[in-house]
Amino acid sequence: MSIRIGIYGYGNLGRGVESAIRQNKDMELVAVFTRRDPSTVSLATEGVAVIHADKASDYTDKIDVMIICGGSATDLPEQTPALATLFNVVDSFDTHAKIPEHFSAVDNAAKASGKVALISCGWDPGMFSLNRLYADAILPEGKDYTFWGKGVSQGHSDAIRRVDGVLDGKQYTIPCEDALDAVRSGKEPELTTREKHTRECFVVAEEGADRERIAEEIKNMPNYFADYDTTVNFITAEELRRDHSGIPHGGFVIRSGKTGLNSEHNHIIEYSLKLDSNPEFTASVIVAYARAVSKMSAASECGCKTVFDVPPAYLSQKSPEELRKTML
């Protein structure tokens, strides 16, 4: 029996989820929910209903897992707790500093409804989080380093598009090569946030908008840009389409650690990603975890979860016997 999936929000991430579902034979896309006029939304999958978001509650008995594809800045803090009262859900909330607060709100809602809600699922937070945990457990004497990019951050791009006077924009996160080289050498440097990355924004402003005010608002945005050296470039909509249409990303999780009676042996654990499409890869991670949420719900679990709480075997279509035979 197929896992019945709903998609709430049909932007880049929602389209990526639709694509990922088509690659998972144990899943079926039931409906896409949108705040737009449903008649204006065209899906790639035939026979799937497009429903206004206000009608989501009509589908509580038709959907096993609702995948929420809103932005972390303003959408998910409201959408995930609300939808967790109706469905098992997965979101990709990626404002790291606010994850405990978001977890608490979603946990209260999911426990009250008896649903499973998995938050902050993607590649960071998500896959990178798992690799930080594994490396820290294996090399307890050491230091963690995470580098992102060069690539487009969907959350940060969404944040700049919400600044008053901004029509569109893209944000690139760029790792500092000197810092990356120092970490890989095993020197275990002490690095500030500003020393690890720079951020570069390409912004299309409304005609007559105060560009100086927009640039300052972006550069001083807490949790997004305030702790980084940030460059804001104003360009035309045509230049944005021509030069910044892709959504690549990637990054590195590195732990430098020591073993031995006198800590005489050095070790480097490195996990890296190089992604042609940030939203499509994020969506692929989310869809695998939607399978896990379905299995957890079937086991009568409830409440908010993160990737730390999910057994790896729950992500796979393969049986435990197949996994032991082919992957262990």
C-alpha positions as CSV (number, residue, x, y, z in Angstrom):
1,M,0.0,0.0,0.0
2,S,1.4,3.4,-1.0
3,I,2.2,6.2,1.4
4,R,-0.2,9.0,0.6
5,I,1.6,12.3,0.4
6,G,0.3,15.9,0.4
7,I,2.4,18.9,-0.6
8,Y,1.7,22.2,1.2
9,G,3.2,25.0,-0.9
10,Y,4.3,24.6,-4.5
11,G,7.4,26.7,-5.0
12,N,10.9,25.4,-5.8
13,L,10.8,23.0,-2.8
14,G,7.3,21.8,-3.5
15,R,8.2,21.0,-7.2
16,G,11.3,19.2,-5.9
17,V,9.1,17.1,-3.6
18,E,6.8,16.2,-6.5
19,S,9.7,15.1,-8.6
20,A,11.2,13.0,-5.7
21,I,7.9,11.2,-5.1
22,R,7.9,10.0,-8.7
23,Q,11.2,8.2,-7.9
24,N,9.8,6.4,-4.8
25,K,7.6,3.5,-5.8
26,D,6.0,3.2,-2.4
27,M,4.6,6.7,-2.5
28,E,1.6,8.4,-4.1
29,L,1.1,12.2,-4.4
30,V,-2.6,12.8,-3.5
31,A,-2.9,16.6,-3.5
32,V,-1.0,19.9,-3.6
33,F,-2.2,22.7,-1.4
34,T,-1.5,26.3,-2.4
35,R,-2.4,29.8,-1.2
36,R,-2.6,30.9,-4.8
37,D,-5.7,30.4,-7.0
38,P,-5.5,26.6,-7.7
39,S,-6.5,27.2,-11.3
40,T,-3.2,29.0,-11.9
41,V,-1.1,26.1,-10.7
42,S,0.0,23.4,-13.2
43,L,1.6,20.2,-11.9
44,A,3.9,17.8,-13.6
45,T,1.9,14.8,-12.3
46,E,-1.4,14.0,-14.0
47,G,-4.5,13.3,-12.0
48,V,-3.3,15.1,-8.8
49,A,-5.7,17.6,-7.3
50,V,-4.6,21.2,-6.6
51,I,-6.5,22.5,-3.6
52,H,-6.6,25.9,-1.9
53,A,-4.7,25.8,1.4
54,D,-7.8,26.7,3.3
55,K,-9.3,23.4,2.4
56,A,-6.5,21.2,3.8
57,S,-8.6,20.1,6.7
58,D,-10.9,18.3,4.3
59,Y,-8.1,15.8,3.5
60,T,-7.2,14.5,7.0
61,D,-8.3,11.0,6.1
62,K,-6.8,11.0,2.6
63,I,-3.2,11.9,3.4
64,D,-0.6,9.9,5.5
65,V,2.1,12.6,5.6
66,M,1.9,16.3,4.7
67,I,5.2,17.8,3.5
68,I,5.2,21.5,4.3
69,C,7.2,23.5,1.8
70,G,7.0,27.0,3.2
71,G,9.8,29.4,4.1
72,S,11.5,29.3,7.5
73,A,11.3,33.1,8.1
74,T,7.5,33.5,8.5
75,D,5.7,30.4,7.0
76,L,6.8,27.4,8.9
77,P,6.6,28.8,12.5
78,E,2.9,29.1,11.9
79,Q,2.1,26.4,9.3
80,T,3.9,23.4,11.0
81,P,2.2,23.6,14.4
82,A,-1.2,24.3,12.7
83,L,-0.9,21.4,10.3
84,A,0.5,19.0,13.0
85,T,-3.0,19.2,14.6
86,L,-4.4,17.6,11.4
87,F,-1.6,15.5,9.8
88,N,1.7,13.7,10.3
89,V,4.0,16.3,8.9
90,V,7.6,17.0,7.7
91,D,9.2,20.5,7.3
92,S,12.6,21.9,6.5
93,F,12.8,24.7,9.1
94,D,16.4,25.9,8.8
95,T,16.8,28.8,11.2
96,H,19.3,27.0,13.4
97,A,19.1,29.4,16.3
98,K,15.3,29.0,16.6
99,I,15.1,25.2,16.2
100,P,14.5,24.6,20.0
101,E,11.6,27.2,20.0
102,H,10.1,25.7,16.8
103,F,10.5,22.1,18.2
104,S,8.6,23.1,21.4
105,A,5.7,24.6,19.5
106,V,5.4,21.7,17.1
107,D,5.8,19.1,19.8
108,N,2.9,20.6,21.8
109,A,0.6,20.5,18.7
110,A,1.6,17.0,17.6
111,K,1.3,15.4,21.0
112,A,-2.2,17.0,21.4
113,S,-3.3,15.5,18.1
114,G,-1.4,12.2,18.4
115,K,0.5,12.9,15.2
116,V,4.2,12.6,14.3
117,A,5.9,15.8,13.2
118,L,9.5,15.8,11.9
119,I,11.1,19.2,11.7
120,S,14.3,20.7,10.2
121,C,14.7,18.0,7.6
122,G,17.0,18.5,4.6
123,W,20.8,18.6,4.2
124,D,21.5,21.3,6.8
125,P,19.8,20.9,9.2
126,G,19.4,17.2,8.4
127,M,22.2,15.2,6.8
128,F,24.9,17.5,8.0
129,S,23.4,17.4,11.5
130,L,23.7,13.6,11.5
131,N,27.3,13.7,10.4
132,R,28.2,16.2,13.1
133,L,26.6,13.9,15.7
134,Y,28.4,10.8,14.3
135,A,31.8,12.5,14.2
136,D,31.5,14.0,17.6
137,A,30.5,10.6,19.1
138,I,33.4,8.8,17.4
139,L,36.1,11.5,18.1
140,P,35.1,13.0,21.4
141,E,38.4,14.9,21.6
142,G,38.2,17.2,18.7
143,K,36.4,20.1,17.0
144,D,33.6,20.4,14.5
145,Y,33.5,22.7,11.5
146,T,30.7,23.2,9.0
147,F,31.2,25.1,5.7
148,W,28.4,25.9,3.3
149,G,28.7,26.7,-0.4
150,K,29.5,28.1,-2.7
151,G,25.8,28.1,-3.4
152,V,22.3,29.6,-3.2
153,S,20.7,29.4,0.2
154,Q,16.9,29.1,-0.2
155,G,16.2,30.3,3.3
156,H,18.4,33.3,3.0
157,S,17.1,34.2,-0.5
158,D,13.6,33.9,0.9
159,A,14.5,36.3,3.7
160,I,15.9,39.0,1.5
161,R,12.8,38.8,-0.8
162,R,10.7,39.6,2.2
163,V,12.5,42.9,2.8
164,D,10.2,45.9,1.9
165,G,11.1,47.2,-1.6
166,V,12.7,44.0,-2.9
167,L,11.1,42.4,-5.9
168,D,13.4,39.4,-6.2
169,G,16.8,38.2,-5.1
170,K,19.3,35.4,-4.7
171,Q,21.9,34.9,-1.9
172,Y,25.1,33.0,-2.2
173,T,27.0,31.6,0.7
174,I,30.8,31.4,0.1
175,P,33.3,29.5,2.3
176,C,36.6,31.2,3.0
177,E,39.3,29.1,1.4
178,D,42.0,30.0,4.0
179,A,39.7,28.8,6.8
180,L,38.8,25.6,5.0
181,D,42.5,24.8,4.3
182,A,43.4,25.4,8.0
183,V,40.8,23.0,9.2
184,R,41.7,20.3,6.7
185,S,45.3,20.5,7.8
186,G,44.3,19.5,11.3
187,K,45.4,22.8,12.9
188,E,42.0,23.0,14.7
189,P,41.8,26.8,14.3
190,E,39.4,28.9,16.4
191,L,37.2,30.6,13.7
192,T,34.5,33.2,14.1
193,T,31.4,33.0,12.0
194,R,32.7,35.9,10.0
195,E,36.0,34.2,9.3
196,K,34.4,31.1,7.9
197,H,32.0,32.5,5.2
198,T,31.0,35.5,3.3
199,R,27.5,36.2,1.9
200,E,26.7,37.8,-1.5
201,C,23.3,39.0,-2.4
202,F,21.9,39.9,-5.8
203,V,18.8,42.0,-5.4
204,V,16.1,43.4,-7.8
205,A,14.6,46.4,-6.1
206,E,11.3,48.1,-6.8
207,E,11.5,51.3,-8.9
208,G,12.2,54.2,-6.6
209,A,13.0,52.0,-3.6
210,D,15.6,53.2,-1.1
211,R,18.5,51.0,-2.0
212,E,20.7,52.1,0.9
213,R,17.9,51.3,3.4
214,I,17.4,47.8,1.7
215,A,21.1,47.0,1.8
216,E,21.4,48.0,5.5
217,E,18.3,46.0,6.4
218,I,19.7,42.9,4.7
219,K,23.2,43.3,6.2
220,N,21.9,43.7,9.7
221,M,19.2,40.9,9.6
222,P,19.7,38.8,12.7
223,N,20.1,35.0,12.3
224,Y,20.8,35.5,8.5
225,F,23.4,38.2,7.7
226,A,24.3,40.2,10.8
227,D,27.3,38.0,11.7
228,Y,28.8,37.9,8.2
229,D,30.6,40.1,5.8
230,T,27.7,40.6,3.3
231,T,27.8,42.3,-0.1
232,V,24.5,43.5,-1.6
233,N,24.5,43.9,-5.4
234,F,21.5,45.6,-7.1
235,I,20.8,44.2,-10.5
236,T,17.9,44.1,-13.0
237,A,15.3,41.3,-13.2
238,E,16.8,40.4,-16.6
239,E,20.3,40.1,-15.1
240,L,18.9,37.9,-12.3
241,R,17.2,35.5,-14.8
242,R,20.2,35.4,-17.1
243,D,23.0,35.0,-14.5
244,H,21.4,33.5,-11.4
245,S,18.7,31.2,-12.6
246,G,20.2,28.0,-11.1
247,I,20.0,26.9,-7.4
248,P,23.3,25.0,-6.8
249,H,24.7,24.5,-3.3
250,G,26.8,22.1,-1.2
251,G,29.2,22.2,1.7
252,F,31.4,20.3,4.1
253,V,31.2,18.9,7.6
254,I,34.6,18.3,9.1
255,R,35.7,17.0,12.5
256,S,39.3,17.2,13.4
257,G,40.1,14.9,16.3
258,K,42.7,12.9,18.2
259,T,43.1,9.4,19.6
260,G,45.7,7.5,21.6
261,L,46.8,7.5,25.2
262,N,48.6,10.8,24.7
263,S,46.3,12.1,21.9
264,E,49.2,11.5,19.6
265,H,47.2,10.5,16.5
266,N,45.3,13.0,14.4
267,H,42.2,12.2,12.3
268,I,40.0,14.1,9.9
269,I,36.4,13.1,9.2
270,E,34.9,14.9,6.2
271,Y,31.4,14.7,4.7
272,S,30.7,16.8,1.6
273,L,27.9,17.5,-0.8
274,K,28.0,19.1,-4.2
275,L,24.4,19.8,-5.4
276,D,23.2,20.9,-8.8
277,S,19.8,21.7,-7.3
278,N,19.5,22.7,-3.7
279,P,15.7,22.3,-3.6
280,E,15.6,19.0,-5.4
281,F,18.2,17.4,-3.1
282,T,16.5,18.9,0.0
283,A,13.2,17.5,-1.3
284,S,14.8,14.0,-1.8
285,V,15.9,14.0,1.8
286,I,12.4,15.1,3.0
287,V,10.7,12.4,1.0
288,A,12.9,9.7,2.6
289,Y,12.0,11.1,6.0
290,A,8.3,11.2,5.1
291,R,8.6,7.4,4.8
292,A,10.1,7.3,8.2
293,V,7.3,9.4,9.6
294,S,4.8,7.0,8.2
295,K,6.5,4.1,9.8
296,M,6.7,5.9,13.2
297,S,3.1,6.8,13.0
298,A,2.2,3.1,12.3
299,A,4.2,2.3,15.4
300,S,1.9,4.6,17.4
301,E,4.6,7.2,18.1
302,C,3.6,10.9,18.3
303,G,5.1,14.3,19.0
304,C,7.9,16.3,17.4
305,K,11.0,14.5,16.0
306,T,14.2,15.4,14.3
307,V,16.6,13.4,12.2
308,F,18.4,12.4,15.4
309,D,15.3,10.4,16.5
310,V,14.9,8.3,13.3
311,P,16.4,4.8,12.9
312,P,18.3,4.8,9.6
313,A,16.4,1.7,8.3
314,Y,13.2,3.7,8.5
315,L,14.4,5.8,5.6
316,S,14.7,2.9,3.1
317,Q,12.2,1.1,0.9
318,K,14.2,-2.0,1.5
319,S,13.4,-4.6,4.2
320,P,15.7,-5.1,7.1
321,E,16.8,-8.4,5.5
322,E,17.7,-6.6,2.2
323,L,19.6,-3.9,4.1
324,R,21.7,-6.4,6.0
325,K,22.4,-8.4,2.8
326,T,23.2,-5.5,0.5
327,M,24.4,-2.5,2.6
328,L,25.8,-3.6,5.9
